[in-house]
Amino acid sequence: MTGFFRPELERALQVVAAIALVGAIVLPVGWGYEQRQQARTWQETACAYRLREVARETNLLVGGDRRANPCALLRGLGLEPPNPLSARPDGARSTWSSFVH
């Protein structure tokens, strides 16, 4: 870009290009972080529903702190927490509806 535009305009274009480059890196990283946080929240919600279902269907006492991580409580009971990304035996992807009856 040297010599094609006036020096002030070239400098402004360089600053805009630098800001766009930084934004092209920072925005997807921030978006990915937010998606991970939301996925963790949904997984904990699914674990809480599963834990409630286990407690309702069995005589097993599900004790402990209700504010504790429900996925950790499921693991402590020897149950695997629901994983919406794991493949089902029929080869299809699991969906939220497969956790809610």
Distance bins in CASP14 RR format, pairs under 12 A and 6 or more apart:
PFRMAT RR
TARGET T0000
AUTHOR 0000-0000-0000
RMODE 2
METHOD distances of the structure
MODEL  1
1 7 0 0 0 0 0 1 0 0 0 0 0
1 9 0 0 0 0 1 0 0 0 0 0 0
1 10 1 0 1 0 0 0 0 0 0 0 0
1 11 0 0 0 0 1 0 0 0 0 0 0
1 12 0 0 0 0 0 1 0 0 0 0 0
1 13 1 0 0 1 0 0 0 0 0 0 0
1 14 1 0 0 1 0 0 0 0 0 0 0
1 16 0 0 0 0 0 1 0 0 0 0 0
1 17 0 0 0 0 1 0 0 0 0 0 0
2 9 0 0 0 0 0 1 0 0 0 0 0
2 10 1 0 0 1 0 0 0 0 0 0 0
2 11 0 0 0 0 0 1 0 0 0 0 0
2 13 0 0 0 0 0 1 0 0 0 0 0
2 14 0 0 0 0 0 1 0 0 0 0 0
3 9 0 0 0 0 0 1 0 0 0 0 0
3 10 1 0 0 1 0 0 0 0 0 0 0
3 11 0 0 0 0 0 1 0 0 0 0 0
3 13 0 0 0 0 0 1 0 0 0 0 0
4 10 1 0 0 1 0 0 0 0 0 0 0
4 13 0 0 0 0 1 0 0 0 0 0 0
5 11 0 0 0 0 1 0 0 0 0 0 0
5 12 0 0 0 0 1 0 0 0 0 0 0
5 13 1 0 0 1 0 0 0 0 0 0 0
5 14 0 0 0 0 0 1 0 0 0 0 0
6 12 0 0 0 0 1 0 0 0 0 0 0
6 13 0 0 0 0 0 1 0 0 0 0 0
7 13 0 0 0 0 0 1 0 0 0 0 0
7 14 0 0 0 0 0 1 0 0 0 0 0
8 14 0 0 0 0 0 1 0 0 0 0 0
8 15 0 0 0 0 0 1 0 0 0 0 0
9 15 0 0 0 0 0 1 0 0 0 0 0
9 16 0 0 0 0 0 1 0 0 0 0 0
10 16 0 0 0 0 0 1 0 0 0 0 0
10 17 0 0 0 0 0 1 0 0 0 0 0
11 17 0 0 0 0 0 1 0 0 0 0 0
11 18 0 0 0 0 0 1 0 0 0 0 0
12 18 0 0 0 0 0 1 0 0 0 0 0
12 19 0 0 0 0 0 1 0 0 0 0 0
13 19 0 0 0 0 0 1 0 0 0 0 0
13 20 0 0 0 0 0 1 0 0 0 0 0
14 20 0 0 0 0 0 1 0 0 0 0 0
14 21 0 0 0 0 0 1 0 0 0 0 0
15 21 0 0 0 0 0 1 0 0 0 0 0
15 22 0 0 0 0 0 1 0 0 0 0 0
16 22 0 0 0 0 0 1 0 0 0 0 0
16 23 0 0 0 0 0 1 0 0 0 0 0
17 23 0 0 0 0 0 1 0 0 0 0 0
17 24 0 0 0 0 0 1 0 0 0 0 0
18 24 0 0 0 0 0 1 0 0 0 0 0
18 25 0 0 0 0 0 1 0 0 0 0 0
19 25 0 0 0 0 0 1 0 0 0 0 0
19 26 0 0 0 0 0 1 0 0 0 0 0
19 27 0 0 0 0 0 1 0 0 0 0 0
20 26 0 0 0 0 0 1 0 0 0 0 0
20 27 0 0 0 0 0 1 0 0 0 0 0
21 27 0 0 0 0 0 1 0 0 0 0 0
22 28 0 0 0 0 0 1 0 0 0 0 0
22 29 0 0 0 0 0 1 0 0 0 0 0
23 29 0 0 0 0 1 0 0 0 0 0 0
23 30 0 0 0 0 0 1 0 0 0 0 0
23 31 0 0 0 0 0 1 0 0 0 0 0
24 31 0 0 0 0 0 1 0 0 0 0 0
25 31 0 0 0 0 0 1 0 0 0 0 0
26 32 0 0 0 0 0 1 0 0 0 0 0
26 33 0 0 0 0 0 1 0 0 0 0 0
27 33 0 0 0 0 0 1 0 0 0 0 0
27 34 0 0 0 0 0 1 0 0 0 0 0
28 34 0 0 0 0 0 1 0 0 0 0 0
28 35 0 0 0 0 0 1 0 0 0 0 0
29 35 0 0 0 0 0 1 0 0 0 0 0
29 36 0 0 0 0 0 1 0 0 0 0 0
30 36 0 0 0 0 1 0 0 0 0 0 0
30 37 0 0 0 0 1 0 0 0 0 0 0
31 37 0 0 0 0 0 1 0 0 0 0 0
31 38 0 0 0 0 0 1 0 0 0 0 0
32 38 0 0 0 0 1 0 0 0 0 0 0
32 39 0 0 0 0 1 0 0 0 0 0 0
33 39 0 0 0 0 0 1 0 0 0 0 0
33 40 0 0 0 0 0 1 0 0 0 0 0
34 40 0 0 0 0 0 1 0 0 0 0 0
34 41 0 0 0 0 0 1 0 0 0 0 0
35 41 0 0 0 0 0 1 0 0 0 0 0
35 42 0 0 0 0 0 1 0 0 0 0 0
36 42 0 0 0 0 0 1 0 0 0 0 0
36 43 0 0 0 0 0 1 0 0 0 0 0
37 43 0 0 0 0 0 1 0 0 0 0 0
37 44 0 0 0 0 0 1 0 0 0 0 0
38 44 0 0 0 0 0 1 0 0 0 0 0
38 45 0 0 0 0 0 1 0 0 0 0 0
39 45 0 0 0 0 0 1 0 0 0 0 0
39 46 0 0 0 0 0 1 0 0 0 0 0
39 83 0 0 0 0 0 1 0 0 0 0 0
39 84 0 0 0 0 1 0 0 0 0 0 0
39 85 0 0 0 0 1 0 0 0 0 0 0
39 96 0 0 0 0 0 1 0 0 0 0 0
40 46 0 0 0 0 0 1 0 0 0 0 0
40 47 0 0 0 0 0 1 0 0 0 0 0
40 69 0 0 0 0 0 1 0 0 0 0 0
40 70 0 0 0 0 0 1 0 0 0 0 0
40 71 0 0 0 0 1 0 0 0 0 0 0
40 81 0 0 0 0 0 1 0 0 0 0 0
40 84 0 0 0 0 0 1 0 0 0 0 0
41 47 0 0 0 0 0 1 0 0 0 0 0
41 48 0 0 0 0 0 1 0 0 0 0 0
41 69 0 0 0 0 0 1 0 0 0 0 0
41 70 0 0 0 0 0 1 0 0 0 0 0
41 71 0 0 0 0 0 1 0 0 0 0 0
42 48 0 0 0 0 0 1 0 0 0 0 0
42 49 0 0 0 0 0 1 0 0 0 0 0
42 71 0 0 0 0 0 1 0 0 0 0 0
42 81 0 0 0 0 0 1 0 0 0 0 0
42 82 0 0 0 0 1 0 0 0 0 0 0
42 83 0 0 0 0 0 1 0 0 0 0 0
42 84 1 0 0 1 0 0 0 0 0 0 0
42 85 0 0 0 0 0 1 0 0 0 0 0
42 95 0 0 0 0 0 1 0 0 0 0 0
42 96 1 0 0 1 0 0 0 0 0 0 0
42 99 0 0 0 0 1 0 0 0 0 0 0
43 49 0 0 0 0 0 1 0 0 0 0 0
43 50 0 0 0 0 0 1 0 0 0 0 0
43 69 0 0 0 0 0 1 0 0 0 0 0
43 70 0 0 0 0 1 0 0 0 0 0 0
43 71 1 0 0 1 0 0 0 0 0 0 0
43 72 0 0 0 0 0 1 0 0 0 0 0
43 74 0 0 0 0 0 1 0 0 0 0 0
43 80 0 0 0 0 0 1 0 0 0 0 0
43 81 1 0 0 1 0 0 0 0 0 0 0
43 82 1 0 0 1 0 0 0 0 0 0 0
43 83 1 0 0 1 0 0 0 0 0 0 0
43 84 1 0 0 1 0 0 0 0 0 0 0
43 85 0 0 0 0 1 0 0 0 0 0 0
43 86 0 0 0 0 0 1 0 0 0 0 0
43 94 0 0 0 0 0 1 0 0 0 0 0
43 96 0 0 0 0 0 1 0 0 0 0 0
43 99 0 0 0 0 0 1 0 0 0 0 0
44 50 0 0 0 0 0 1 0 0 0 0 0
44 51 0 0 0 0 0 1 0 0 0 0 0
44 67 0 0 0 0 0 1 0 0 0 0 0
44 68 0 0 0 0 0 1 0 0 0 0 0
44 69 1 0 0 1 0 0 0 0 0 0 0
44 70 1 0 1 0 0 0 0 0 0 0 0
44 71 1 0 0 1 0 0 0 0 0 0 0
44 72 0 0 0 0 1 0 0 0 0 0 0
44 73 0 0 0 0 0 1 0 0 0 0 0
44 74 0 0 0 0 0 1 0 0 0 0 0
44 81 0 0 0 0 1 0 0 0 0 0 0
44 82 0 0 0 0 0 1 0 0 0 0 0
45 51 0 0 0 0 0 1 0 0 0 0 0
45 52 0 0 0 0 0 1 0 0 0 0 0
45 69 0 0 0 0 0 1 0 0 0 0 0
45 70 0 0 0 0 1 0 0 0 0 0 0
45 71 0 0 0 0 0 1 0 0 0 0 0
45 81 0 0 0 0 0 1 0 0 0 0 0
45 82 0 0 0 0 1 0 0 0 0 0 0
45 84 0 0 0 0 0 1 0 0 0 0 0
45 96 0 0 0 0 1 0 0 0 0 0 0
45 99 0 0 0 0 1 0 0 0 0 0 0
45 100 0 0 0 0 0 1 0 0 0 0 0
46 52 0 0 0 0 0 1 0 0 0 0 0
46 53 0 0 0 0 0 1 0 0 0 0 0
46 70 0 0 0 0 1 0 0 0 0 0 0
46 71 0 0 0 0 1 0 0 0 0 0 0
46 74 0 0 0 0 1 0 0 0 0 0 0
46 80 0 0 0 0 0 1 0 0 0 0 0
46 81 1 0 0 1 0 0 0 0 0 0 0
46 82 1 0 1 0 0 0 0 0 0 0 0
46 83 0 0 0 0 1 0 0 0 0 0 0
46 84 1 0 0 1 0 0 0 0 0 0 0
46 85 0 0 0 0 0 1 0 0 0 0 0
46 94 0 0 0 0 0 1 0 0 0 0 0
46 95 0 0 0 0 0 1 0 0 0 0 0
46 96 1 0 0 1 0 0 0 0 0 0 0
46 97 0 0 0 0 0 1 0 0 0 0 0
46 98 0 0 0 0 0 1 0 0 0 0 0
46 99 1 0 1 0 0 0 0 0 0 0 0
46 100 0 0 0 0 1 0 0 0 0 0 0
47 53 0 0 0 0 0 1 0 0 0 0 0
47 54 0 0 0 0 0 1 0 0 0 0 0
47 62 0 0 0 0 0 1 0 0 0 0 0
47 68 0 0 0 0 0 1 0 0 0 0 0
47 69 1 0 0 1 0 0 0 0 0 0 0
47 70 1 1 0 0 0 0 0 0 0 0 0
47 71 1 0 1 0 0 0 0 0 0 0 0
47 72 0 0 0 0 1 0 0 0 0 0 0
47 73 1 0 0 1 0 0 0 0 0 0 0
47 74 1 0 1 0 0 0 0 0 0 0 0
47 75 0 0 0 0 1 0 0 0 0 0 0
47 76 0 0 0 0 0 1 0 0 0 0 0
47 77 0 0 0 0 0 1 0 0 0 0 0
47 79 0 0 0 0 1 0 0 0 0 0 0
47 80 0 0 0 0 0 1 0 0 0 0 0
47 81 1 0 1 0 0 0 0 0 0 0 0
47 82 1 0 0 1 0 0 0 0 0 0 0
47 83 0 0 0 0 0 1 0 0 0 0 0
47 84 0 0 0 0 0 1 0 0 0 0 0
47 99 0 0 0 0 1 0 0 0 0 0 0
48 54 0 0 0 0 0 1 0 0 0 0 0
48 55 0 0 0 0 0 1 0 0 0 0 0
48 62 0 0 0 0 0 1 0 0 0 0 0
48 66 0 0 0 0 1 0 0 0 0 0 0
48 67 0 0 0 0 0 1 0 0 0 0 0
48 68 0 0 0 0 0 1 0 0 0 0 0
48 69 0 0 0 0 1 0 0 0 0 0 0
48 70 1 0 1 0 0 0 0 0 0 0 0
48 71 0 0 0 0 1 0 0 0 0 0 0
48 72 0 0 0 0 0 1 0 0 0 0 0
48 73 0 0 0 0 1 0 0 0 0 0 0
48 74 0 0 0 0 1 0 0 0 0 0 0
48 81 0 0 0 0 0 1 0 0 0 0 0
48 82 0 0 0 0 0 1 0 0 0 0 0
48 99 0 0 0 0 0 1 0 0 0 0 0
49 55 0 0 0 0 0 1 0 0 0 0 0
49 56 0 0 0 0 0 1 0 0 0 0 0
49 70 0 0 0 0 1 0 0 0 0 0 0
49 71 0 0 0 0 0 1 0 0 0 0 0
49 74 0 0 0 0 0 1 0 0 0 0 0
49 81 0 0 0 0 0 1 0 0 0 0 0
49 82 0 0 0 0 1 0 0 0 0 0 0
49 96 0 0 0 0 0 1 0 0 0 0 0
49 98 0 0 0 0 0 1 0 0 0 0 0
49 99 1 0 0 1 0 0 0 0 0 0 0
49 100 1 0 0 1 0 0 0 0 0 0 0
49 101 0 0 0 0 1 0 0 0 0 0 0
50 56 0 0 0 0 0 1 0 0 0 0 0
50 57 0 0 0 0 0 1 0 0 0 0 0
50 62 0 0 0 0 0 1 0 0 0 0 0
50 70 1 0 0 1 0 0 0 0 0 0 0
50 71 0 0 0 0 1 0 0 0 0 0 0
50 73 0 0 0 0 1 0 0 0 0 0 0
50 74 1 0 0 1 0 0 0 0 0 0 0
50 75 0 0 0 0 0 1 0 0 0 0 0
50 77 0 0 0 0 0 1 0 0 0 0 0
50 78 0 0 0 0 0 1 0 0 0 0 0
50 79 1 0 0 1 0 0 0 0 0 0 0
50 80 0 0 0 0 1 0 0 0 0 0 0
50 81 1 0 0 1 0 0 0 0 0 0 0
50 82 1 0 1 0 0 0 0 0 0 0 0
50 83 0 0 0 0 0 1 0 0 0 0 0
50 84 0 0 0 0 0 1 0 0 0 0 0
50 98 0 0 0 0 0 1 0 0 0 0 0
50 99 1 0 0 1 0 0 0 0 0 0 0
50 100 0 0 0 0 0 1 0 0 0 0 0
50 101 0 0 0 0 0 1 0 0 0 0 0
51 57 0 0 0 0 0 1 0 0 0 0 0
51 58 0 0 0 0 0 1 0 0 0 0 0
51 60 0 0 0 0 0 1 0 0 0 0 0
51 62 1 0 0 1 0 0 0 0 0 0 0
51 63 0 0 0 0 1 0 0 0 0 0 0
51 64 0 0 0 0 0 1 0 0 0 0 0
51 66 0 0 0 0 1 0 0 0 0 0 0
51 68 0 0 0 0 0 1 0 0 0 0 0
51 69 0 0 0 0 0 1 0 0 0 0 0
51 70 1 0 1 0 0 0 0 0 0 0 0
51 71 0 0 0 0 1 0 0 0 0 0 0
51 72 0 0 0 0 0 1 0 0 0 0 0
51 73 1 0 1 0 0 0 0 0 0 0 0
51 74 1 0 1 0 0 0 0 0 0 0 0
51 75 0 0 0 0 0 1 0 0 0 0 0
51 76 0 0 0 0 0 1 0 0 0 0 0
51 77 0 0 0 0 1 0 0 0 0 0 0
51 78 0 0 0 0 0 1 0 0 0 0 0
51 79 0 0 0 0 1 0 0 0 0 0 0
51 81 0 0 0 0 1 0 0 0 0 0 0
51 82 0 0 0 0 0 1 0 0 0 0 0
51 99 0 0 0 0 0 1 0 0 0 0 0
52 58 0 0 0 0 0 1 0 0 0 0 0
52 62 0 0 0 0 1 0 0 0 0 0 0
52 66 0 0 0 0 0 1 0 0 0 0 0
52 70 0 0 0 0 1 0 0 0 0 0 0
52 73 0 0 0 0 0 1 0 0 0 0 0
52 74 0 0 0 0 0 1 0 0 0 0 0
52 99 0 0 0 0 0 1 0 0 0 0 0
52 100 0 0 0 0 0 1 0 0 0 0 0
52 101 0 0 0 0 0 1 0 0 0 0 0
53 60 0 0 0 0 0 1 0 0 0 0 0
53 62 0 0 0 0 0 1 0 0 0 0 0
53 70 0 0 0 0 0 1 0 0 0 0 0
53 74 0 0 0 0 0 1 0 0 0 0 0
53 79 0 0 0 0 0 1 0 0 0 0 0
53 82 0 0 0 0 0 1 0 0 0 0 0
53 99 0 0 0 0 1 0 0 0 0 0 0
53 100 0 0 0 0 1 0 0 0 0 0 0
53 101 0 0 0 0 1 0 0 0 0 0 0
54 60 1 0 0 1 0 0 0 0 0 0 0
54 61 0 0 0 0 0 1 0 0 0 0 0
54 62 1 0 0 1 0 0 0 0 0 0 0
54 63 0 0 0 0 0 1 0 0 0 0 0
54 70 0 0 0 0 0 1 0 0 0 0 0
54 73 0 0 0 0 1 0 0 0 0 0 0
54 74 1 0 0 1 0 0 0 0 0 0 0
54 76 0 0 0 0 0 1 0 0 0 0 0
54 77 1 0 0 1 0 0 0 0 0 0 0
54 78 0 0 0 0 0 1 0 0 0 0 0
54 79 1 0 0 1 0 0 0 0 0 0 0
54 80 0 0 0 0 0 1 0 0 0 0 0
54 81 0 0 0 0 0 1 0 0 0 0 0
54 82 0 0 0 0 0 1 0 0 0 0 0
55 61 1 0 0 1 0 0 0 0 0 0 0
55 62 1 0 1 0 0 0 0 0 0 0 0
55 63 0 0 0 0 1 0 0 0 0 0 0
55 64 0 0 0 0 0 1 0 0 0 0 0
55 66 0 0 0 0 0 1 0 0 0 0 0
55 70 0 0 0 0 0 1 0 0 0 0 0
55 73 0 0 0 0 1 0 0 0 0 0 0
55 74 0 0 0 0 0 1 0 0 0 0 0
55 77 0 0 0 0 1 0 0 0 0 0 0
55 79 0 0 0 0 0 1 0 0 0 0 0
56 62 0 0 0 0 1 0 0 0 0 0 0
56 101 0 0 0 0 0 1 0 0 0 0 0
57 79 0 0 0 0 0 1 0 0 0 0 0
57 101 0 0 0 0 0 1 0 0 0 0 0
58 77 0 0 0 0 1 0 0 0 0 0 0
58 79 0 0 0 0 0 1 0 0 0 0 0
60 73 0 0 0 0 0 1 0 0 0 0 0
60 74 0 0 0 0 0 1 0 0 0 0 0
60 76 0 0 0 0 0 1 0 0 0 0 0
60 77 1 0 0 1 0 0 0 0 0 0 0
60 78 0 0 0 0 0 1 0 0 0 0 0
60 79 0 0 0 0 0 1 0 0 0 0 0
61 73 0 0 0 0 0 1 0 0 0 0 0
61 77 0 0 0 0 0 1 0 0 0 0 0
62 68 0 0 0 0 0 1 0 0 0 0 0
62 70 0 0 0 0 1 0 0 0 0 0 0
62 73 1 0 0 1 0 0 0 0 0 0 0
62 74 0 0 0 0 1 0 0 0 0 0 0
62 76 0 0 0 0 0 1 0 0 0 0 0
62 77 1 0 0 1 0 0 0 0 0 0 0
62 79 0 0 0 0 0 1 0 0 0 0 0
63 70 0 0 0 0 0 1 0 0 0 0 0
63 73 1 0 0 1 0 0 0 0 0 0 0
63 76 0 0 0 0 0 1 0 0 0 0 0
63 77 0 0 0 0 1 0 0 0 0 0 0
64 70 0 0 0 0 0 1 0 0 0 0 0
64 72 0 0 0 0 0 1 0 0 0 0 0
64 73 1 0 0 1 0 0 0 0 0 0 0
64 76 0 0 0 0 0 1 0 0 0 0 0
64 77 0 0 0 0 0 1 0 0 0 0 0
65 72 0 0 0 0 0 1 0 0 0 0 0
65 73 0 0 0 0 1 0 0 0 0 0 0
66 73 0 0 0 0 1 0 0 0 0 0 0
67 73 0 0 0 0 0 1 0 0 0 0 0
68 74 0 0 0 0 0 1 0 0 0 0 0
68 75 0 0 0 0 0 1 0 0 0 0 0
68 76 0 0 0 0 0 1 0 0 0 0 0
69 75 0 0 0 0 1 0 0 0 0 0 0
69 76 0 0 0 0 0 1 0 0 0 0 0
69 81 0 0 0 0 1 0 0 0 0 0 0
70 76 0 0 0 0 0 1 0 0 0 0 0
70 77 0 0 0 0 0 1 0 0 0 0 0
70 79 0 0 0 0 0 1 0 0 0 0 0
70 81 1 0 0 1 0 0 0 0 0 0 0
70 82 0 0 0 0 0 1 0 0 0 0 0
71 77 0 0 0 0 0 1 0 0 0 0 0
71 78 0 0 0 0 0 1 0 0 0 0 0
71 79 0 0 0 0 1 0 0 0 0 0 0
71 80 0 0 0 0 1 0 0 0 0 0 0
71 81 1 0 1 0 0 0 0 0 0 0 0
71 82 0 0 0 0 1 0 0 0 0 0 0
71 83 0 0 0 0 1 0 0 0 0 0 0
72 78 0 0 0 0 0 1 0 0 0 0 0
72 79 0 0 0 0 0 1 0 0 0 0 0
72 81 0 0 0 0 1 0 0 0 0 0 0
73 79 0 0 0 0 1 0 0 0 0 0 0
73 81 0 0 0 0 1 0 0 0 0 0 0
74 80 1 0 0 1 0 0 0 0 0 0 0
74 81 1 0 1 0 0 0 0 0 0 0 0
74 82 0 0 0 0 1 0 0 0 0 0 0
74 83 0 0 0 0 0 1 0 0 0 0 0
75 81 1 0 0 1 0 0 0 0 0 0 0
75 82 0 0 0 0 0 1 0 0 0 0 0
80 86 0 0 0 0 1 0 0 0 0 0 0
81 99 0 0 0 0 0 1 0 0 0 0 0
82 88 0 0 0 0 0 1 0 0 0 0 0
82 94 1 0 0 1 0 0 0 0 0 0 0
82 95 0 0 0 0 0 1 0 0 0 0 0
82 96 0 0 0 0 1 0 0 0 0 0 0
82 97 0 0 0 0 0 1 0 0 0 0 0
82 98 0 0 0 0 1 0 0 0 0 0 0
82 99 1 0 1 0 0 0 0 0 0 0 0
82 100 0 0 0 0 0 1 0 0 0 0 0
83 93 0 0 0 0 0 1 0 0 0 0 0
83 94 1 0 0 1 0 0 0 0 0 0 0
83 95 0 0 0 0 0 1 0 0 0 0 0
83 96 0 0 0 0 0 1 0 0 0 0 0
83 98 0 0 0 0 0 1 0 0 0 0 0
83 99 0 0 0 0 1 0 0 0 0 0 0
84 93 0 0 0 0 1 0 0 0 0 0 0
84 94 1 0 1 0 0 0 0 0 0 0 0
84 95 1 0 0 1 0 0 0 0 0 0 0
84 96 1 0 0 1 0 0 0 0 0 0 0
84 97 0 0 0 0 0 1 0 0 0 0 0
84 98 0 0 0 0 1 0 0 0 0 0 0
84 99 1 0 0 1 0 0 0 0 0 0 0
84 100 0 0 0 0 0 1 0 0 0 0 0
85 93 1 0 0 1 0 0 0 0 0 0 0
85 94 1 0 0 1 0 0 0 0 0 0 0
85 95 0 0 0 0 0 1 0 0 0 0 0
85 96 0 0 0 0 0 1 0 0 0 0 0
86 92 0 0 0 0 0 1 0 0 0 0 0
86 93 0 0 0 0 1 0 0 0 0 0 0
86 94 1 0 0 1 0 0 0 0 0 0 0
86 95 0 0 0 0 0 1 0 0 0 0 0
86 98 0 0 0 0 0 1 0 0 0 0 0
86 99 0 0 0 0 0 1 0 0 0 0 0
87 93 1 0 0 1 0 0 0 0 0 0 0
87 94 1 0 0 1 0 0 0 0 0 0 0
87 95 0 0 0 0 0 1 0 0 0 0 0
87 98 0 0 0 0 0 1 0 0 0 0 0
88 94 1 0 1 0 0 0 0 0 0 0 0
88 95 0 0 0 0 1 0 0 0 0 0 0
88 97 0 0 0 0 0 1 0 0 0 0 0
88 98 1 0 0 1 0 0 0 0 0 0 0
88 99 0 0 0 0 0 1 0 0 0 0 0
89 98 0 0 0 0 0 1 0 0 0 0 0
90 98 0 0 0 0 0 1 0 0 0 0 0
92 98 0 0 0 0 1 0 0 0 0 0 0
94 100 0 0 0 0 0 1 0 0 0 0 0
END
